[in-house]
Amino acid sequence: MNPNDIHIGELIEQRIAEIGITKAEFGRRISTSRQNVNTILKKKSLDSDVLRRVSKVLKCDFFKYYLLDELKEKETEKKEDTGKKMFVIVQIDPEKEDEVKGLLR
């Protein structure tokens, strides 16, 4: 998934539906109006501070969608050198996120 293909607002809206809260309740939890919630859900990308708050409230690391994309890109680059392509999707334990980021550098 290319970062340009990620529509973070849609992913947030899916998560809100999964956990069964209203948009109004979600707005209350992130200290914003329902109108601003609708704006957030329409956005393809969000400021990292907002995304951090949303991730915490919805108990979902939305940054992982970008990290997984980076991992796939790097793996593809490596495989292109040998003429082979492989895509690997991994789920990352949030407690080990810094460790994984270190491996990507």
C-alpha angles and dihedrals in degrees: 000000000000114000086239088058093054112100100191094186091060091048090051091049090052090052092049089054092046094056092040104235128136123248088245091056091046089052091050091051093052092040098245138113124266087244090058089047088059089050091051092050091053094052123100091206138018138205109268093241091056092044090051091053091046091049091052095047094045093040091231127116101228090179088072091076089064094041092051089051090053091049092051091048093051092046091050091050091052093048093047088062089062095036092249128108128208131171120205123190117197134179111223125212105234089225090060096044094109091050091053092047088054090056091053094059 
